[in-house]
Amino acid sequence: LSHFARGRLLELRGYEVGSGNLLAPQGRGKRTLDATWGEAFNLWGQSQRVTATYSTERDATMIAEVRLSGSLPAPHEAVGLSYDIAHRPRLGQWAYKLHARLLGGRVTAATPFIPAGGPALMCGAPSVTELELRHAFGPVGARSTLLCREGLLKLDAAAELAGGQRLTADVEVPVGPQRWPVLQVELGYSAQLHAGRRVCATVTNRQRAMFELLDAKSEPGALWVVGTSFPMNGRAVEAPRKHVALTLRRRWGAK
């Protein structure tokens, strides 16, 4: 992979192999391979980056998506402008995004991907798709984010505690016409076991729990992730192979 990337003037940023669900019946556990190549450069004094991603989970082709993103000249130093152009080679689809940042907030105007078969470089009509507000508060590194995105209102908060511990809370509410306001809540906790190893736990109001152990110490330059998820209604005990998922992933480089 590194030789392939260098031969095309793109630096291998990182890749990951995944086992799929180790507890699934034979043939149902989907193995995955994800890789990211990227190269940064300057254009007119602004930072830019081109990236290419490959994923066996999303596409059968070699390259799943190619992106060009970067900063644009802004009228004032307090304003930040950036763009994102995405192309899916196998489907012939394009999409564009324009981000504007000001005083801790961000507004995103974007176009959706259109079905394959349309004219080259074409996409859907642009619209304001995201409004994001960030706020930091408290003496323990707490912060909150309010995000409005096309029929979704999301509020998340996080706090850094002593000893490398971290608490998170995420709340999502679908909004708009023809949507039933079903509240989705996710609470998370993570802690540093010791240098290079971390444990994460998440529970949701949908009666599901997830645990992950991240190990960057056992193998220098790689990150091993062991994860499991299961329902909290007793089905995991009754039929573990049907309701419990166990995965193993290995990452190299920056993802």
C-alpha positions in Angstrom: 0.0 0.0 0.0 2.8 2.4 0.8 4.6 1.7 -2.4 1.3 2.1 -4.4 0.7 5.5 -2.7 4.2 6.8 -3.2 4.2 5.9 -6.8 1.2 8.2 -7.3 2.6 11.2 -5.3 0.1 10.6 -2.5 1.2 9.9 1.1 -0.4 7.0 2.8 -2.2 8.6 5.7 -3.5 5.4 7.4 -5.4 2.3 6.9 -7.5 -0.2 8.9 -8.5 -3.8 8.6 -11.5 -5.1 10.4 -12.7 -8.6 11.3 -16.4 -8.0 11.1 -18.5 -9.7 13.7 -16.5 -12.6 15.1 -19.6 -14.1 16.7 -21.7 -14.1 13.5 -22.6 -17.4 11.8 -20.1 -18.4 9.2 -20.3 -16.2 6.1 -22.1 -13.4 7.8 -19.2 -11.6 9.5 -18.2 -9.0 6.9 -14.4 -8.3 6.7 -13.4 -4.8 5.9 -10.4 -2.9 4.6 -10.2 0.9 4.7 -7.3 3.0 3.5 -6.7 6.8 3.1 -4.1 8.5 0.9 -3.6 12.2 1.1 -1.3 15.0 0.1 -1.2 18.6 1.5 -0.2 21.6 -0.6 -0.5 25.4 -0.7 -2.4 27.3 -3.3 -2.3 31.2 -3.3 -1.1 31.0 0.3 -4.0 28.8 1.4 -3.7 25.3 2.8 -5.3 22.6 0.6 -5.5 18.8 0.6 -6.4 16.0 -1.8 -7.4 12.6 -0.4 -8.5 9.3 -1.8 -10.2 6.6 0.2 -10.7 2.9 -0.4 -13.3 0.8 1.4 -14.4 -2.7 0.7 -17.5 -2.0 2.7 -18.8 0.8 0.5 -17.6 0.0 -3.0 -16.3 -2.9 -5.1 -14.0 -0.5 -7.0 -10.4 0.3 -5.9 -11.1 3.9 -5.0 -14.4 4.7 -3.2 -14.1 8.5 -3.0 -11.7 11.3 -3.9 -11.9 14.7 -2.1 -10.3 18.1 -2.6 -10.7 20.4 0.4 -9.0 23.5 1.8 -9.2 27.1 2.8 -10.3 30.1 0.8 -9.3 33.7 1.1 -11.6 35.4 3.6 -12.6 39.1 3.7 -11.6 39.4 7.4 -9.2 37.4 9.7 -12.2 36.7 12.1 -14.0 34.9 9.2 -13.0 31.4 8.0 -14.0 30.1 4.6 -13.3 26.5 3.4 -14.6 24.2 0.7 -15.0 20.4 0.1 -15.4 18.8 -3.3 -16.2 15.0 -3.4 -16.2 12.6 -6.3 -17.3 8.9 -6.3 -15.6 7.5 -9.4 -17.6 4.2 -9.7 -20.9 6.0 -9.5 -19.8 9.2 -11.4 -21.3 11.4 -8.6 -20.1 14.8 -7.5 -21.0 17.0 -4.5 -19.7 20.3 -3.1 -19.6 22.1 0.3 -18.8 25.6 1.4 -18.2 26.3 5.1 -18.1 29.7 6.8 -16.9 30.1 10.4 -17.5 33.1 12.6 -17.4 33.6 16.4 -17.4 29.9 17.2 -20.2 29.1 14.8 -20.2 27.5 11.4 -22.7 27.6 8.5 -22.5 25.0 5.7 -24.0 25.2 2.3 -23.9 21.9 0.3 -25.2 20.1 -2.7 -26.3 16.5 -2.5 -25.0 13.7 -4.7 -27.2 13.0 -7.7 -27.9 9.6 -9.1 -25.4 8.2 -11.5 -25.9 8.9 -15.2 -26.2 12.7 -15.0 -23.9 15.1 -16.7 -20.2 15.2 -15.5 -19.5 17.5 -12.6 -23.2 18.0 -12.0 -24.9 17.6 -8.6 -28.1 18.6 -6.8 -29.3 22.1 -6.0 -27.3 23.8 -3.2 -28.9 24.6 0.2 -27.9 25.5 3.8 -27.5 22.1 5.3 -25.8 22.7 8.7 -25.7 25.4 11.4 -23.2 24.6 14.2 -22.6 26.6 17.4 -19.8 25.7 19.8 -19.3 26.9 23.4 -16.6 26.1 26.0 -17.4 26.5 29.7 -16.4 25.4 33.2 -13.0 24.8 34.7 -12.7 21.2 33.6 -12.5 21.6 29.8 -16.2 21.2 29.2 -17.7 22.1 25.9 -21.0 21.9 24.1 -22.0 21.8 20.4 -25.5 22.5 18.9 -25.9 21.2 15.4 -28.9 21.7 13.1 -28.7 19.5 10.0 -31.5 18.9 7.5 -34.2 17.6 9.7 -32.0 16.9 12.7 -31.3 18.8 15.9 -28.3 17.5 17.8 -26.8 18.6 21.1 -23.6 17.1 22.4 -21.5 17.9 25.5 -18.2 16.7 26.8 -16.1 17.2 30.0 -12.5 16.2 30.7 -12.0 14.9 34.2 -8.9 14.1 36.3 -6.8 11.1 35.5 -7.6 11.1 31.7 -11.3 10.4 32.2 -13.9 11.8 29.8 -17.7 12.1 29.9 -19.9 12.7 26.9 -23.6 13.1 26.2 -25.3 13.3 22.8 -29.0 14.0 22.2 -30.7 13.9 18.7 -34.2 14.9 17.8 -35.6 14.6 14.3 -37.5 17.8 13.4 -39.5 19.1 10.4 -42.6 18.0 8.6 -43.5 14.3 8.4 -41.1 13.5 11.3 -42.1 11.9 14.6 -39.9 13.5 17.3 -38.2 10.4 18.6 -35.5 11.3 21.1 -32.2 9.5 20.8 -29.8 9.8 23.8 -26.2 8.4 24.0 -24.0 8.6 27.1 -20.3 7.8 27.0 -17.4 7.4 29.4 -13.8 6.8 28.6 -10.7 6.4 30.8 -6.9 6.1 30.3 -5.9 2.7 31.8 -2.2 3.6 31.4 0.0 5.0 28.7 -1.2 3.9 25.3 -4.3 2.0 26.4 -7.9 3.4 26.8 -11.3 1.9 27.5 -14.6 3.4 26.2 -18.2 2.6 27.2 -21.4 3.8 25.6 -25.1 3.3 26.4 -28.1 4.5 24.5 -31.8 4.9 25.3 -32.4 2.2 22.7 -31.3 -0.3 25.3 -27.9 -1.1 23.7 -24.4 -1.0 25.2 -21.0 -0.7 23.5 -17.5 -1.2 24.9 -14.1 -0.7 23.2 -10.5 -1.3 24.3 -7.9 0.8 22.4 -4.3 -0.4 22.6 -1.6 1.7 21.0 1.2 0.3 23.3 1.5 -3.4 22.4 2.6 -2.7 18.8 4.4 0.6 18.0 2.9 2.5 15.1 -0.4 0.5 15.2 -3.7 0.8 17.1 -5.6 -2.3 18.0 -9.3 -1.9 18.8 -11.4 -4.6 20.4 -15.1 -3.8 20.4 -18.4 -5.4 21.5 -22.0 -4.3 21.5 -25.1 -6.0 22.9 -28.7 -5.3 23.9 -29.5 -4.7 27.6 -32.8 -6.5 27.5 -31.6 -10.0 28.2 -31.5 -11.1 24.6 -27.7 -11.2 24.7 -27.9 -14.0 27.3 -30.6 -15.9 25.5 -29.0 -15.9 22.0 -25.5 -14.3 22.2 -24.5 -15.3 18.6 -27.5 -13.5 17.2 -27.5 -10.4 19.3 -23.9 -9.8 20.4 -21.3 -8.3 18.1 -17.5 -8.7 18.7 -15.1 -7.0 16.4 -11.3 -6.7 16.1 -9.7 -3.8 14.1 -6.1 -2.8 13.4 -5.2 0.7 12.3 -1.9 2.1 10.9 -1.0 5.7 10.7 -3.4 8.6 11.1 -7.1 8.0 10.3 
